[in-house]
Amino acid sequence: MSTSGPASAASREPAFREPGTCASVSHTSVFHALHHADGPLLLPNAWDVASAVALAGAGYAAIGTTSLGVAAAHGLPDGQGLAEVGDATLALARRLGERLPCPYTVDIEGGFGGAERVAGLAAEVAAAGAAGINLEDGLPGGGGLQVPSCQAELIRAVKERVPGLFLNARIDTHWLVDTPPPLSVTLARAETYLAAGADGIFVPGVVADEDVSALVAAVPAPLNILFAPGRHTVSRLAELGVRRISTGSFLFRTALGATLAAAESVRTGQEPGGTAGAGYGVPGYAEVQRLAGEGSGDRR
């Protein structure tokens, strides 16, 4: 296979540049401290500048991004490790650094490459002004889970390059699987990632109180849980000891549902919020992937 021509869209690496500045020390320190405050950090996830600025204006202490929202807004599928998504993620991180008055953290999927590439992206994100990143161990395209030692290598590379950046290590053992493994498997990964330098552990897909409690008790770092509408409440997760609560793609998907309902109300001449839009609920992850051009996926 020739290596002299342009790479395909799926294999081209994001065009990261060498960073020149670092994230605000005060924002980084505040973001770390928010994980150890009296109550959990409720982290809404934005998908563009407008949503992030609106959420910050509503008084949230910090803002996250959602990789599904960012990818879908650009007509691309999430969780495939696409270079274009990496570029869009970095571009958004830079724009948020110019606009947000509060700390923000960036979802970088699995990092879009090997250790050097992931560390370079983390440095770029920090240079843009971000206080943290979310790095997942699910392989692109639903290819299973990364080998823990390999994921630990990525984490070490990031922390060596940008030691102050809050690295939230996402463990996908319970994410969109019919039969999750025992919690001991998740805890073994958490131990490996924390030893490599991770600052927090994120286990999306865990819903039952007893599982959340077990993770809180066994993980010696701030535990992040993905909010499950209808299953979780912020007050209950706080009681269980959760330190960070993410909304993931829920806000983005809710916005899509609200858009369809509002458009239907215009078409039918009924008031928004009435029966005209009643058939439009919050689309699921797979439906958003379909809209973005991919029939299925295994992430947020």
N, C-alpha and C positions, 0 to 999 in steps of 0.2 A: 504494500500500500504506500502510495506516495505521501511524503510528509512536507512537500514544498508548497502545496496549494493552501487556500484558506480552509480552516477547520469548519466542520458542520456546526449548526446552531446548538446541537445537543452537547457537543464535545468541547466547544471553544471555551477557554478559561476567561473568567471575568477580568477586565482590564484594570487591575488595582494599581495604584501608584504608591510611591514611598510617602508615608505620612510626614508632615512637618510640624504638627502641633499635637497636643494631648487634650483629652477631655478635661473639663473644668475640675480641678481638685475638689472644690467645694461640692459640686454636684455628685462627684463620685463618692465622696465621704458621706454625703447625705443619703445617697442611694444604699450604701452598705448599712448605714444606721437604721434605715427604714425597715430592714429585715429583722431588727432586734428591738423594735419599739414595743409599746404596751399591747397594741393590737396588730393583726396581720396587715400587710400591705396589699390593698385591693388594686390590682394593676389592670386597667382597661387597655385593650390592644387596638391600636389604630392602624389604618392602611394607607393613609396619605397625610399631607400636611394639614388639610382642613379638619379632618377627624381628630388628629392629634392636638391641634391648637384648641379646638372646641372642647375636648376632654380636659385639657390643662386649664382652660378658662372656667370649667365647671368645678374646679377645686381639687382634682385628683393630685396626689402628692408626686406621682411619677407616671410615666406613660410607657407602654410597650408597643411593639409592632406585631402584626400577624403575618406569617409568611404566605398563608393562603390568600389573605386579602391583598397583599402587595402583588403576588403573582397574578391572581385573577384580574385585578385592576389593569394589568398590562396584557391581558389576553393569553396568559401562560399558565400551565398547570403547576401546582405546588408539589414539593417533595420529590422532584426529579433531578435535583442538582443542576439545573440549567444555568448556563453562564448568564443568560439574559436576566434571570431572576436575581442572580448575584449582583449584577450591575444595577438593577432597579433598587435592590435593597440598600446598596451603598449610596446611591443617589438620594434616596429618601433620608438616610441617616444624615447626610450632609445638609439637606434642606431643614430637617428638624433641628439640627444644631444651631441654625440661624434664627429659629423662630420660637423654640420652647423655653419658657422661663424655669422649667423644672427638670429633674433628671429623667432620662429616657434610656430604655434598653432595646436592643435590636435582635429580632429572631433571624438567625443566619442559617436556618435548616441544619444540614450536617457540615457546613463550612465550605462547600463547593470545591473540594480538592483535598490534597494531602496536607501534612503538618505545616510545611512552609507556606502553602497557599492559605490555609486557615488562619495561621498566625498573622499573615500579611493583611488579610481581611479584617481581623480583629483590631489590628493596629490602625487601619484606615477608619474603622468605625469609631474607635476611641479618639482619633485625630479630628473627626467630625464633631465630636462633643458628647458622644454616648457614654453612659456610665456603666453599661453592662451589655452582655450578649446572652442569647439562649442557644446552646449547641446540643443537637440531638444525636442519639446513637442509632436511630433507625436508618437503614441504608436507602439510597434513592430508589424510587420506583417500586417500593414494597419488597425490596430484596432481603428482608429479614433485619437482624440486628448486627451492628458492628462488633467485632471481637473486642472484649473489654480492654485488653492490653493495647490494641490499636487506637481505641478511643482515648485511652489515657495518654497516649503519645500526642494526640491532637491537643488535649487539655494542657499538658505540660508545655507544648510549644507556644500556646496562647499566653499562658501565665509567665513564661520566660520573656516573651516579647512585650506584653502589657500587664505587668503584675497587679496594677491597681484596678483593672477592669473586673467588674463582678461577673464571674462566669457561672451561669446557671446550667448545670449539666442535666439535660433531659434524658430520662430512661424510658424507652418505649416498650417495655415488657408487657404493659397492660393497655396499650393503645390500639384500638380497633382489632382486637383479637377475640375469638369466641371463647377460648380457654386459656387464660393467663397462667403463667408458671407460678409456683409457690413464691411468696414474698421473699423467701430466702435468696432467690435468684436476683431479684431487684436489689436487695440489700447488699449482696456481694458486689454488684456493679457499682452501687453507691459508694461502698468502701474503697473500691479501686479508683473511682473518679475523684473522691475527696483526697485520697493520698496523692493524686497527681496534681492537686491544686485547685479543684473546683470549689467555689464559694457557697453554692447552694445546689439542692437536688430537686428536680421537677419530675413527677411521675403522673403524666396525664392518663386518664382512664380509670383511676382508682376512685370509687364512689362510696363503698360501704364504710360506715363509721369505724368498724373494727379494723379494717385495713388501713385507714388513714391514721388511726391511733397507733397501730403497730409501727407504721413508718415513722411517725413523729418520735416515738419512744426509742427507736433503734438508730435513727440517722442523726449524728452529732453536728448538724448544720441546718440552716433554714430550709424547711420543706415547702415546696410549691405544689399546689393542687390546681388542676383545671376545673373551673366552676362548671357544674352540670346543672342546667336549668331544670327545675322540678325535682331535683334530687338533693341539691345542696342549698344551704343558706350561709351567708357570711358569718352570722352569729354562731352557728353550730360549728363551722370550720374553725372559728376562733377558739371555741371551747375545747376543741380537740387538739389545739396547739399548732395549727398550720400557721406558717409565718408569711406566706405569699399566696395570693389567690389571683389567678389569671383568667381572663375571659376568652382567650384564644380568638378564634374566628367568629364567635357568637355575635359580636356587635356588627361586623361586616355582613354576615348572613342575615341578620335582622334588618339591616338597612336595605338589602336587596328585596326582602319581603315587603317592607314598607313602601319601597318604590313601586313595586307591582300593584300593591293595594291602592296607592294614590293614583296611579295611572288609570286603574280600572274605575275609580270614582269619577275621574274626568270623563272617561268614555261613556259612563252610564248616567252622568249628571247628578249623582248622589253625593252627599257630603262625605269627605274623607273620614274613614273610621267607621262608616256604616256598613250595611250588608254588601255593598258593591265589592269591597275588597276582602270579604270574609274568606274567600277560597284561597287566599294567598298567605300562607304561613311562612315560617322561617325555613329557607331551603337548607337541606343537609349538605355535608361536606362533599359527597359524591356528586350531587347536583351542581354545585359550584365548579367542581373540576370539569364536569361536562360542558358547562357554559364557557369555561376557559379553554376548552379544546382537548380535554383528556377525560376518558370515560370513567376512570376509577383512580383511587389513590389511597394512601394509608396514613396521611398526616392530618394536622389540625383542621 
